[in-house]
Amino acid sequence: MQKAEFRRADIAAASGDKTQEVEGYAAVFNAPTLLYTVDGISIYEVIDVGAFDGADMADVVLRYNHMENFTILARTSNDTLNLAIDDKGLKVTAALAETTQGKDIYELIRRKDIAKMSYGFIVNQEYIEKVSEMKYVRHISKNRPRCRCIRGGCARL
């Protein structure tokens, strides 16, 4: 079984007239992100253009903090969650549910108490690029996405 991985991205209340709409980029193409440094060797990660080609995004859910028992805030299968691939990356736009929890989460995002979302994925294809003796880049070339609103760092399943 493949292990889910998680990365953090910005999320904000959308500008415009729509109520409880939030947006952000879960993944930005070709943007190196430092994962960690060990013994002076830096390991970066890059999401390649095309990483989402063929990914099944028909029923992706947006939840709070990766909590399976938390109410679903939005979902692609009912068009309340939109995952759009553009030149920049994977854009997330969600109309949060008009529930007590949805309203609370939206207000926290609007006030910027919550300013991050977690993008979870399972890597289907990757390769390592050696840039120098001290720098390696892990390229994600194919993956399956999941998105969550989070209050801080990335949560794990």
Rosetta constraint file for C-alpha pairs under 8 A:
AtomPair CA 2 CA 122 HARMONIC 6.52 0.50
AtomPair CA 2 CA 123 HARMONIC 7.66 0.50
AtomPair CA 3 CA 122 HARMONIC 6.25 0.50
AtomPair CA 4 CA 120 HARMONIC 6.43 0.50
AtomPair CA 4 CA 121 HARMONIC 5.46 0.50
AtomPair CA 4 CA 122 HARMONIC 4.77 0.50
AtomPair CA 4 CA 123 HARMONIC 7.69 0.50
AtomPair CA 4 CA 157 HARMONIC 7.94 0.50
AtomPair CA 5 CA 120 HARMONIC 5.47 0.50
AtomPair CA 5 CA 121 HARMONIC 5.40 0.50
AtomPair CA 5 CA 122 HARMONIC 6.16 0.50
AtomPair CA 5 CA 123 HARMONIC 7.85 0.50
AtomPair CA 6 CA 118 HARMONIC 6.29 0.50
AtomPair CA 6 CA 119 HARMONIC 5.54 0.50
AtomPair CA 6 CA 120 HARMONIC 4.21 0.50
AtomPair CA 6 CA 121 HARMONIC 6.41 0.50
AtomPair CA 6 CA 154 HARMONIC 6.19 0.50
AtomPair CA 6 CA 155 HARMONIC 7.46 0.50
AtomPair CA 6 CA 156 HARMONIC 7.33 0.50
AtomPair CA 7 CA 118 HARMONIC 5.54 0.50
AtomPair CA 7 CA 119 HARMONIC 5.24 0.50
AtomPair CA 7 CA 120 HARMONIC 6.39 0.50
AtomPair CA 7 CA 154 HARMONIC 6.32 0.50
AtomPair CA 8 CA 26 HARMONIC 7.54 0.50
AtomPair CA 8 CA 116 HARMONIC 6.42 0.50
AtomPair CA 8 CA 117 HARMONIC 5.76 0.50
AtomPair CA 8 CA 118 HARMONIC 4.53 0.50
AtomPair CA 8 CA 119 HARMONIC 6.14 0.50
AtomPair CA 8 CA 153 HARMONIC 6.83 0.50
AtomPair CA 8 CA 154 HARMONIC 6.05 0.50
AtomPair CA 9 CA 24 HARMONIC 7.45 0.50
AtomPair CA 9 CA 25 HARMONIC 6.55 0.50
AtomPair CA 9 CA 26 HARMONIC 5.43 0.50
AtomPair CA 9 CA 27 HARMONIC 7.22 0.50
AtomPair CA 9 CA 116 HARMONIC 5.36 0.50
AtomPair CA 9 CA 117 HARMONIC 5.25 0.50
AtomPair CA 9 CA 118 HARMONIC 6.07 0.50
AtomPair CA 9 CA 119 HARMONIC 7.04 0.50
AtomPair CA 10 CA 24 HARMONIC 5.77 0.50
AtomPair CA 10 CA 25 HARMONIC 6.71 0.50
AtomPair CA 10 CA 26 HARMONIC 7.45 0.50
AtomPair CA 10 CA 115 HARMONIC 5.77 0.50
AtomPair CA 10 CA 116 HARMONIC 4.37 0.50
AtomPair CA 10 CA 117 HARMONIC 5.94 0.50
AtomPair CA 11 CA 22 HARMONIC 6.79 0.50
AtomPair CA 11 CA 23 HARMONIC 5.60 0.50
AtomPair CA 11 CA 24 HARMONIC 4.56 0.50
AtomPair CA 11 CA 25 HARMONIC 7.36 0.50
AtomPair CA 11 CA 109 HARMONIC 7.48 0.50
AtomPair CA 11 CA 114 HARMONIC 7.85 0.50
AtomPair CA 11 CA 115 HARMONIC 5.24 0.50
AtomPair CA 11 CA 116 HARMONIC 5.05 0.50
AtomPair CA 11 CA 117 HARMONIC 5.80 0.50
AtomPair CA 11 CA 149 HARMONIC 7.98 0.50
AtomPair CA 12 CA 22 HARMONIC 5.50 0.50
AtomPair CA 12 CA 23 HARMONIC 5.65 0.50
AtomPair CA 12 CA 24 HARMONIC 6.43 0.50
AtomPair CA 12 CA 109 HARMONIC 5.88 0.50
AtomPair CA 12 CA 110 HARMONIC 6.51 0.50
AtomPair CA 12 CA 112 HARMONIC 7.25 0.50
AtomPair CA 12 CA 115 HARMONIC 6.11 0.50
AtomPair CA 12 CA 116 HARMONIC 7.93 0.50
AtomPair CA 13 CA 20 HARMONIC 7.36 0.50
AtomPair CA 13 CA 21 HARMONIC 6.03 0.50
AtomPair CA 13 CA 22 HARMONIC 4.31 0.50
AtomPair CA 13 CA 23 HARMONIC 6.35 0.50
AtomPair CA 13 CA 106 HARMONIC 7.38 0.50
AtomPair CA 13 CA 109 HARMONIC 6.12 0.50
AtomPair CA 13 CA 110 HARMONIC 5.07 0.50
AtomPair CA 14 CA 18 HARMONIC 7.93 0.50
AtomPair CA 14 CA 21 HARMONIC 5.47 0.50
AtomPair CA 14 CA 22 HARMONIC 4.84 0.50
AtomPair CA 14 CA 23 HARMONIC 5.70 0.50
AtomPair CA 19 CA 95 HARMONIC 7.35 0.50
AtomPair CA 20 CA 95 HARMONIC 5.65 0.50
AtomPair CA 20 CA 96 HARMONIC 5.44 0.50
AtomPair CA 20 CA 97 HARMONIC 7.77 0.50
AtomPair CA 20 CA 98 HARMONIC 7.78 0.50
AtomPair CA 20 CA 103 HARMONIC 7.23 0.50
AtomPair CA 20 CA 106 HARMONIC 5.80 0.50
AtomPair CA 21 CA 93 HARMONIC 7.01 0.50
AtomPair CA 21 CA 94 HARMONIC 5.46 0.50
AtomPair CA 21 CA 95 HARMONIC 4.33 0.50
AtomPair CA 21 CA 96 HARMONIC 6.09 0.50
AtomPair CA 21 CA 106 HARMONIC 7.75 0.50
AtomPair CA 22 CA 93 HARMONIC 5.76 0.50
AtomPair CA 22 CA 94 HARMONIC 5.34 0.50
AtomPair CA 22 CA 95 HARMONIC 6.58 0.50
AtomPair CA 22 CA 96 HARMONIC 7.47 0.50
AtomPair CA 22 CA 106 HARMONIC 7.57 0.50
AtomPair CA 22 CA 109 HARMONIC 7.85 0.50
AtomPair CA 23 CA 91 HARMONIC 7.32 0.50
AtomPair CA 23 CA 92 HARMONIC 5.35 0.50
AtomPair CA 23 CA 93 HARMONIC 4.32 0.50
AtomPair CA 23 CA 94 HARMONIC 6.34 0.50
AtomPair CA 24 CA 91 HARMONIC 5.85 0.50
AtomPair CA 24 CA 92 HARMONIC 5.36 0.50
AtomPair CA 24 CA 93 HARMONIC 6.75 0.50
AtomPair CA 25 CA 89 HARMONIC 6.70 0.50
AtomPair CA 25 CA 90 HARMONIC 5.59 0.50
AtomPair CA 25 CA 91 HARMONIC 4.36 0.50
AtomPair CA 25 CA 92 HARMONIC 5.76 0.50
AtomPair CA 26 CA 89 HARMONIC 7.68 0.50
AtomPair CA 26 CA 90 HARMONIC 5.68 0.50
AtomPair CA 26 CA 91 HARMONIC 6.18 0.50
AtomPair CA 26 CA 92 HARMONIC 6.44 0.50
AtomPair CA 26 CA 117 HARMONIC 7.37 0.50
AtomPair CA 26 CA 118 HARMONIC 7.27 0.50
AtomPair CA 26 CA 119 HARMONIC 5.50 0.50
AtomPair CA 26 CA 147 HARMONIC 7.43 0.50
AtomPair CA 27 CA 47 HARMONIC 7.07 0.50
AtomPair CA 27 CA 89 HARMONIC 5.42 0.50
AtomPair CA 27 CA 90 HARMONIC 5.14 0.50
AtomPair CA 27 CA 91 HARMONIC 7.41 0.50
AtomPair CA 27 CA 119 HARMONIC 7.49 0.50
AtomPair CA 28 CA 47 HARMONIC 6.87 0.50
AtomPair CA 28 CA 88 HARMONIC 5.66 0.50
AtomPair CA 28 CA 89 HARMONIC 4.28 0.50
AtomPair CA 28 CA 90 HARMONIC 6.54 0.50
AtomPair CA 29 CA 46 HARMONIC 6.99 0.50
AtomPair CA 29 CA 47 HARMONIC 5.15 0.50
AtomPair CA 29 CA 48 HARMONIC 5.52 0.50
AtomPair CA 29 CA 49 HARMONIC 5.57 0.50
AtomPair CA 29 CA 87 HARMONIC 7.82 0.50
AtomPair CA 29 CA 88 HARMONIC 5.89 0.50
AtomPair CA 29 CA 89 HARMONIC 4.98 0.50
AtomPair CA 30 CA 46 HARMONIC 5.46 0.50
AtomPair CA 30 CA 47 HARMONIC 5.78 0.50
AtomPair CA 30 CA 48 HARMONIC 5.65 0.50
AtomPair CA 30 CA 49 HARMONIC 7.00 0.50
AtomPair CA 31 CA 46 HARMONIC 5.78 0.50
AtomPair CA 31 CA 47 HARMONIC 7.15 0.50
AtomPair CA 32 CA 44 HARMONIC 5.94 0.50
AtomPair CA 32 CA 45 HARMONIC 5.53 0.50
AtomPair CA 32 CA 46 HARMONIC 4.91 0.50
AtomPair CA 32 CA 137 HARMONIC 7.81 0.50
AtomPair CA 33 CA 44 HARMONIC 5.26 0.50
AtomPair CA 33 CA 45 HARMONIC 5.22 0.50
AtomPair CA 33 CA 46 HARMONIC 6.53 0.50
AtomPair CA 34 CA 42 HARMONIC 7.11 0.50
AtomPair CA 34 CA 43 HARMONIC 6.10 0.50
AtomPair CA 34 CA 44 HARMONIC 4.33 0.50
AtomPair CA 34 CA 45 HARMONIC 6.50 0.50
AtomPair CA 35 CA 42 HARMONIC 7.80 0.50
AtomPair CA 35 CA 43 HARMONIC 5.71 0.50
AtomPair CA 35 CA 44 HARMONIC 5.30 0.50
AtomPair CA 35 CA 45 HARMONIC 6.58 0.50
AtomPair CA 36 CA 42 HARMONIC 6.08 0.50
AtomPair CA 36 CA 43 HARMONIC 5.53 0.50
AtomPair CA 36 CA 44 HARMONIC 7.23 0.50
AtomPair CA 37 CA 41 HARMONIC 5.38 0.50
AtomPair CA 37 CA 42 HARMONIC 4.31 0.50
AtomPair CA 37 CA 43 HARMONIC 6.03 0.50
AtomPair CA 38 CA 42 HARMONIC 6.61 0.50
AtomPair CA 40 CA 134 HARMONIC 6.61 0.50
AtomPair CA 41 CA 133 HARMONIC 7.53 0.50
AtomPair CA 41 CA 134 HARMONIC 4.43 0.50
AtomPair CA 41 CA 135 HARMONIC 5.74 0.50
AtomPair CA 41 CA 136 HARMONIC 7.68 0.50
AtomPair CA 42 CA 134 HARMONIC 6.10 0.50
AtomPair CA 42 CA 135 HARMONIC 4.90 0.50
AtomPair CA 42 CA 136 HARMONIC 6.36 0.50
AtomPair CA 43 CA 135 HARMONIC 6.13 0.50
AtomPair CA 43 CA 136 HARMONIC 5.08 0.50
AtomPair CA 43 CA 137 HARMONIC 5.82 0.50
AtomPair CA 43 CA 138 HARMONIC 7.26 0.50
AtomPair CA 44 CA 135 HARMONIC 7.61 0.50
AtomPair CA 44 CA 136 HARMONIC 6.24 0.50
AtomPair CA 44 CA 137 HARMONIC 4.60 0.50
AtomPair CA 44 CA 138 HARMONIC 6.05 0.50
AtomPair CA 45 CA 137 HARMONIC 5.36 0.50
AtomPair CA 45 CA 138 HARMONIC 4.62 0.50
AtomPair CA 45 CA 139 HARMONIC 5.80 0.50
AtomPair CA 45 CA 140 HARMONIC 7.38 0.50
AtomPair CA 46 CA 137 HARMONIC 6.91 0.50
AtomPair CA 46 CA 138 HARMONIC 6.25 0.50
AtomPair CA 46 CA 139 HARMONIC 4.85 0.50
AtomPair CA 46 CA 140 HARMONIC 6.18 0.50
AtomPair CA 47 CA 51 HARMONIC 6.54 0.50
AtomPair CA 47 CA 139 HARMONIC 5.94 0.50
AtomPair CA 47 CA 140 HARMONIC 4.90 0.50
AtomPair CA 47 CA 141 HARMONIC 6.53 0.50
AtomPair CA 48 CA 139 HARMONIC 6.37 0.50
AtomPair CA 48 CA 140 HARMONIC 5.89 0.50
AtomPair CA 48 CA 141 HARMONIC 5.24 0.50
AtomPair CA 49 CA 89 HARMONIC 7.57 0.50
AtomPair CA 49 CA 141 HARMONIC 7.44 0.50
AtomPair CA 50 CA 141 HARMONIC 6.63 0.50
AtomPair CA 50 CA 142 HARMONIC 7.19 0.50
AtomPair CA 51 CA 140 HARMONIC 6.50 0.50
AtomPair CA 51 CA 141 HARMONIC 4.40 0.50
AtomPair CA 51 CA 142 HARMONIC 4.11 0.50
AtomPair CA 51 CA 143 HARMONIC 5.96 0.50
AtomPair CA 52 CA 85 HARMONIC 7.75 0.50
AtomPair CA 52 CA 141 HARMONIC 7.96 0.50
AtomPair CA 52 CA 142 HARMONIC 5.99 0.50
AtomPair CA 52 CA 143 HARMONIC 6.09 0.50
AtomPair CA 52 CA 144 HARMONIC 7.10 0.50
AtomPair CA 53 CA 142 HARMONIC 7.29 0.50
AtomPair CA 55 CA 142 HARMONIC 7.82 0.50
AtomPair CA 55 CA 143 HARMONIC 6.69 0.50
AtomPair CA 55 CA 144 HARMONIC 5.52 0.50
AtomPair CA 55 CA 145 HARMONIC 7.65 0.50
AtomPair CA 56 CA 144 HARMONIC 6.87 0.50
AtomPair CA 57 CA 76 HARMONIC 7.19 0.50
AtomPair CA 57 CA 83 HARMONIC 7.60 0.50
AtomPair CA 57 CA 144 HARMONIC 7.73 0.50
AtomPair CA 57 CA 145 HARMONIC 7.22 0.50
AtomPair CA 58 CA 76 HARMONIC 5.97 0.50
AtomPair CA 58 CA 77 HARMONIC 5.67 0.50
AtomPair CA 59 CA 75 HARMONIC 6.52 0.50
AtomPair CA 59 CA 76 HARMONIC 5.22 0.50
AtomPair CA 59 CA 77 HARMONIC 4.90 0.50
AtomPair CA 60 CA 75 HARMONIC 5.75 0.50
AtomPair CA 60 CA 76 HARMONIC 5.43 0.50
AtomPair CA 60 CA 77 HARMONIC 7.31 0.50
AtomPair CA 60 CA 81 HARMONIC 7.91 0.50
AtomPair CA 60 CA 145 HARMONIC 7.60 0.50
AtomPair CA 60 CA 146 HARMONIC 6.02 0.50
AtomPair CA 60 CA 147 HARMONIC 7.48 0.50
AtomPair CA 61 CA 72 HARMONIC 6.60 0.50
AtomPair CA 61 CA 73 HARMONIC 7.51 0.50
AtomPair CA 61 CA 74 HARMONIC 5.95 0.50
AtomPair CA 61 CA 75 HARMONIC 4.41 0.50
AtomPair CA 61 CA 76 HARMONIC 6.58 0.50
AtomPair CA 61 CA 81 HARMONIC 7.48 0.50
AtomPair CA 61 CA 146 HARMONIC 6.93 0.50
AtomPair CA 61 CA 147 HARMONIC 6.79 0.50
AtomPair CA 61 CA 148 HARMONIC 7.85 0.50
AtomPair CA 62 CA 72 HARMONIC 6.09 0.50
AtomPair CA 62 CA 73 HARMONIC 5.46 0.50
AtomPair CA 62 CA 74 HARMONIC 5.13 0.50
AtomPair CA 62 CA 75 HARMONIC 6.10 0.50
AtomPair CA 62 CA 81 HARMONIC 7.36 0.50
AtomPair CA 62 CA 146 HARMONIC 7.59 0.50
AtomPair CA 62 CA 147 HARMONIC 5.42 0.50
AtomPair CA 62 CA 148 HARMONIC 5.04 0.50
AtomPair CA 62 CA 149 HARMONIC 7.05 0.50
AtomPair CA 63 CA 67 HARMONIC 6.71 0.50
AtomPair CA 63 CA 68 HARMONIC 7.52 0.50
AtomPair CA 63 CA 70 HARMONIC 6.57 0.50
AtomPair CA 63 CA 71 HARMONIC 6.73 0.50
AtomPair CA 63 CA 72 HARMONIC 5.14 0.50
AtomPair CA 63 CA 73 HARMONIC 5.47 0.50
AtomPair CA 63 CA 74 HARMONIC 7.38 0.50
AtomPair CA 63 CA 147 HARMONIC 7.35 0.50
AtomPair CA 63 CA 148 HARMONIC 4.94 0.50
AtomPair CA 63 CA 149 HARMONIC 6.20 0.50
AtomPair CA 64 CA 70 HARMONIC 6.61 0.50
AtomPair CA 64 CA 71 HARMONIC 7.95 0.50
AtomPair CA 64 CA 72 HARMONIC 7.93 0.50
AtomPair CA 64 CA 73 HARMONIC 7.58 0.50
AtomPair CA 64 CA 148 HARMONIC 5.53 0.50
AtomPair CA 64 CA 149 HARMONIC 4.75 0.50
AtomPair CA 64 CA 150 HARMONIC 5.86 0.50
AtomPair CA 65 CA 118 HARMONIC 7.88 0.50
AtomPair CA 65 CA 148 HARMONIC 5.94 0.50
AtomPair CA 65 CA 149 HARMONIC 5.70 0.50
AtomPair CA 65 CA 150 HARMONIC 4.49 0.50
AtomPair CA 65 CA 151 HARMONIC 6.91 0.50
AtomPair CA 65 CA 155 HARMONIC 6.25 0.50
AtomPair CA 66 CA 148 HARMONIC 5.89 0.50
AtomPair CA 66 CA 149 HARMONIC 7.81 0.50
AtomPair CA 66 CA 150 HARMONIC 7.67 0.50
AtomPair CA 66 CA 155 HARMONIC 6.29 0.50
AtomPair CA 66 CA 156 HARMONIC 6.96 0.50
AtomPair CA 66 CA 157 HARMONIC 6.53 0.50
AtomPair CA 67 CA 157 HARMONIC 7.92 0.50
AtomPair CA 71 CA 101 HARMONIC 7.35 0.50
AtomPair CA 72 CA 97 HARMONIC 7.73 0.50
AtomPair CA 73 CA 95 HARMONIC 7.96 0.50
AtomPair CA 73 CA 96 HARMONIC 5.08 0.50
AtomPair CA 73 CA 97 HARMONIC 5.14 0.50
AtomPair CA 73 CA 102 HARMONIC 5.97 0.50
AtomPair CA 74 CA 80 HARMONIC 5.10 0.50
AtomPair CA 74 CA 81 HARMONIC 5.17 0.50
AtomPair CA 74 CA 94 HARMONIC 6.13 0.50
AtomPair CA 74 CA 95 HARMONIC 6.43 0.50
AtomPair CA 74 CA 96 HARMONIC 5.53 0.50
AtomPair CA 74 CA 97 HARMONIC 6.28 0.50
AtomPair CA 75 CA 79 HARMONIC 6.45 0.50
AtomPair CA 75 CA 80 HARMONIC 5.42 0.50
AtomPair CA 75 CA 81 HARMONIC 4.76 0.50
AtomPair CA 75 CA 82 HARMONIC 7.94 0.50
AtomPair CA 76 CA 80 HARMONIC 6.06 0.50
AtomPair CA 76 CA 81 HARMONIC 4.56 0.50
AtomPair CA 76 CA 82 HARMONIC 5.88 0.50
AtomPair CA 76 CA 83 HARMONIC 7.56 0.50
AtomPair CA 77 CA 81 HARMONIC 7.92 0.50
AtomPair CA 80 CA 94 HARMONIC 5.63 0.50
AtomPair CA 80 CA 95 HARMONIC 5.17 0.50
AtomPair CA 80 CA 96 HARMONIC 7.18 0.50
AtomPair CA 81 CA 92 HARMONIC 7.20 0.50
AtomPair CA 81 CA 93 HARMONIC 5.90 0.50
AtomPair CA 81 CA 94 HARMONIC 4.38 0.50
AtomPair CA 81 CA 95 HARMONIC 6.51 0.50
AtomPair CA 82 CA 91 HARMONIC 7.87 0.50
AtomPair CA 82 CA 92 HARMONIC 5.81 0.50
AtomPair CA 82 CA 93 HARMONIC 5.13 0.50
AtomPair CA 82 CA 94 HARMONIC 6.18 0.50
AtomPair CA 83 CA 90 HARMONIC 6.43 0.50
AtomPair CA 83 CA 91 HARMONIC 5.65 0.50
AtomPair CA 83 CA 92 HARMONIC 4.87 0.50
AtomPair CA 83 CA 93 HARMONIC 6.68 0.50
AtomPair CA 84 CA 90 HARMONIC 5.68 0.50
AtomPair CA 84 CA 91 HARMONIC 5.10 0.50
AtomPair CA 84 CA 92 HARMONIC 6.63 0.50
AtomPair CA 85 CA 89 HARMONIC 5.68 0.50
AtomPair CA 85 CA 90 HARMONIC 4.68 0.50
AtomPair CA 85 CA 91 HARMONIC 6.23 0.50
AtomPair CA 86 CA 90 HARMONIC 6.61 0.50
AtomPair CA 86 CA 91 HARMONIC 7.35 0.50
AtomPair CA 96 CA 102 HARMONIC 5.60 0.50
AtomPair CA 96 CA 103 HARMONIC 7.59 0.50
AtomPair CA 96 CA 106 HARMONIC 7.07 0.50
AtomPair CA 97 CA 102 HARMONIC 5.05 0.50
AtomPair CA 97 CA 103 HARMONIC 7.42 0.50
AtomPair CA 98 CA 102 HARMONIC 5.69 0.50
AtomPair CA 98 CA 103 HARMONIC 6.10 0.50
AtomPair CA 99 CA 103 HARMONIC 5.97 0.50
AtomPair CA 100 CA 104 HARMONIC 6.18 0.50
AtomPair CA 101 CA 105 HARMONIC 6.12 0.50
AtomPair CA 102 CA 106 HARMONIC 6.06 0.50
AtomPair CA 103 CA 107 HARMONIC 6.13 0.50
AtomPair CA 104 CA 108 HARMONIC 6.33 0.50
AtomPair CA 105 CA 109 HARMONIC 6.24 0.50
AtomPair CA 106 CA 110 HARMONIC 5.99 0.50
AtomPair CA 107 CA 111 HARMONIC 6.10 0.50
AtomPair CA 108 CA 112 HARMONIC 6.04 0.50
AtomPair CA 108 CA 113 HARMONIC 5.03 0.50
AtomPair CA 108 CA 114 HARMONIC 5.53 0.50
AtomPair CA 109 CA 113 HARMONIC 5.92 0.50
AtomPair CA 109 CA 114 HARMONIC 4.70 0.50
AtomPair CA 109 CA 115 HARMONIC 6.01 0.50
AtomPair CA 110 CA 114 HARMONIC 7.99 0.50
AtomPair CA 113 CA 151 HARMONIC 7.70 0.50
AtomPair CA 114 CA 149 HARMONIC 7.91 0.50
AtomPair CA 114 CA 150 HARMONIC 6.92 0.50
AtomPair CA 114 CA 151 HARMONIC 5.31 0.50
AtomPair CA 114 CA 152 HARMONIC 7.56 0.50
AtomPair CA 115 CA 151 HARMONIC 7.58 0.50
AtomPair CA 116 CA 149 HARMONIC 6.68 0.50
AtomPair CA 116 CA 150 HARMONIC 6.06 0.50
AtomPair CA 116 CA 151 HARMONIC 6.89 0.50
AtomPair CA 116 CA 152 HARMONIC 6.97 0.50
AtomPair CA 117 CA 147 HARMONIC 7.17 0.50
AtomPair CA 117 CA 148 HARMONIC 5.63 0.50
AtomPair CA 117 CA 149 HARMONIC 4.28 0.50
AtomPair CA 117 CA 150 HARMONIC 5.09 0.50
AtomPair CA 117 CA 151 HARMONIC 7.84 0.50
AtomPair CA 118 CA 147 HARMONIC 5.83 0.50
AtomPair CA 118 CA 148 HARMONIC 5.06 0.50
AtomPair CA 118 CA 149 HARMONIC 6.04 0.50
AtomPair CA 118 CA 150 HARMONIC 6.15 0.50
AtomPair CA 118 CA 153 HARMONIC 7.90 0.50
AtomPair CA 118 CA 154 HARMONIC 5.81 0.50
AtomPair CA 118 CA 155 HARMONIC 7.64 0.50
AtomPair CA 119 CA 145 HARMONIC 6.95 0.50
AtomPair CA 119 CA 146 HARMONIC 5.80 0.50
AtomPair CA 119 CA 147 HARMONIC 4.54 0.50
AtomPair CA 119 CA 148 HARMONIC 6.34 0.50
AtomPair CA 120 CA 145 HARMONIC 5.77 0.50
AtomPair CA 120 CA 146 HARMONIC 4.68 0.50
AtomPair CA 120 CA 147 HARMONIC 5.80 0.50
AtomPair CA 120 CA 148 HARMONIC 7.68 0.50
AtomPair CA 121 CA 143 HARMONIC 6.16 0.50
AtomPair CA 121 CA 144 HARMONIC 5.15 0.50
AtomPair CA 121 CA 145 HARMONIC 4.37 0.50
AtomPair CA 121 CA 146 HARMONIC 5.73 0.50
AtomPair CA 122 CA 143 HARMONIC 5.48 0.50
AtomPair CA 122 CA 144 HARMONIC 5.27 0.50
AtomPair CA 122 CA 145 HARMONIC 6.92 0.50
AtomPair CA 123 CA 140 HARMONIC 6.85 0.50
AtomPair CA 123 CA 142 HARMONIC 6.25 0.50
AtomPair CA 123 CA 143 HARMONIC 4.53 0.50
AtomPair CA 123 CA 144 HARMONIC 6.79 0.50
AtomPair CA 124 CA 141 HARMONIC 7.74 0.50
AtomPair CA 124 CA 142 HARMONIC 5.13 0.50
AtomPair CA 124 CA 143 HARMONIC 4.98 0.50
AtomPair CA 124 CA 144 HARMONIC 7.38 0.50
AtomPair CA 125 CA 140 HARMONIC 6.34 0.50
AtomPair CA 125 CA 141 HARMONIC 5.45 0.50
AtomPair CA 125 CA 142 HARMONIC 4.85 0.50
AtomPair CA 125 CA 143 HARMONIC 6.87 0.50
AtomPair CA 126 CA 138 HARMONIC 6.95 0.50
AtomPair CA 126 CA 139 HARMONIC 5.45 0.50
AtomPair CA 126 CA 140 HARMONIC 4.65 0.50
AtomPair CA 126 CA 141 HARMONIC 5.40 0.50
AtomPair CA 126 CA 142 HARMONIC 6.98 0.50
AtomPair CA 127 CA 138 HARMONIC 5.92 0.50
AtomPair CA 127 CA 139 HARMONIC 5.36 0.50
AtomPair CA 127 CA 140 HARMONIC 6.98 0.50
AtomPair CA 127 CA 141 HARMONIC 7.74 0.50
AtomPair CA 128 CA 136 HARMONIC 6.80 0.50
AtomPair CA 128 CA 137 HARMONIC 5.66 0.50
AtomPair CA 128 CA 138 HARMONIC 4.53 0.50
AtomPair CA 128 CA 139 HARMONIC 6.10 0.50
AtomPair CA 129 CA 136 HARMONIC 5.69 0.50
AtomPair CA 129 CA 137 HARMONIC 5.02 0.50
AtomPair CA 129 CA 138 HARMONIC 6.31 0.50
AtomPair CA 129 CA 139 HARMONIC 7.36 0.50
AtomPair CA 130 CA 135 HARMONIC 6.45 0.50
AtomPair CA 130 CA 136 HARMONIC 4.60 0.50
AtomPair CA 130 CA 137 HARMONIC 6.45 0.50
AtomPair CA 131 CA 135 HARMONIC 5.40 0.50
AtomPair CA 131 CA 136 HARMONIC 5.52 0.50
AtomPair CA 131 CA 137 HARMONIC 7.04 0.50
AtomPair CA 132 CA 136 HARMONIC 6.89 0.50
AtomPair CA 150 CA 154 HARMONIC 7.09 0.50
AtomPair CA 150 CA 155 HARMONIC 7.57 0.50
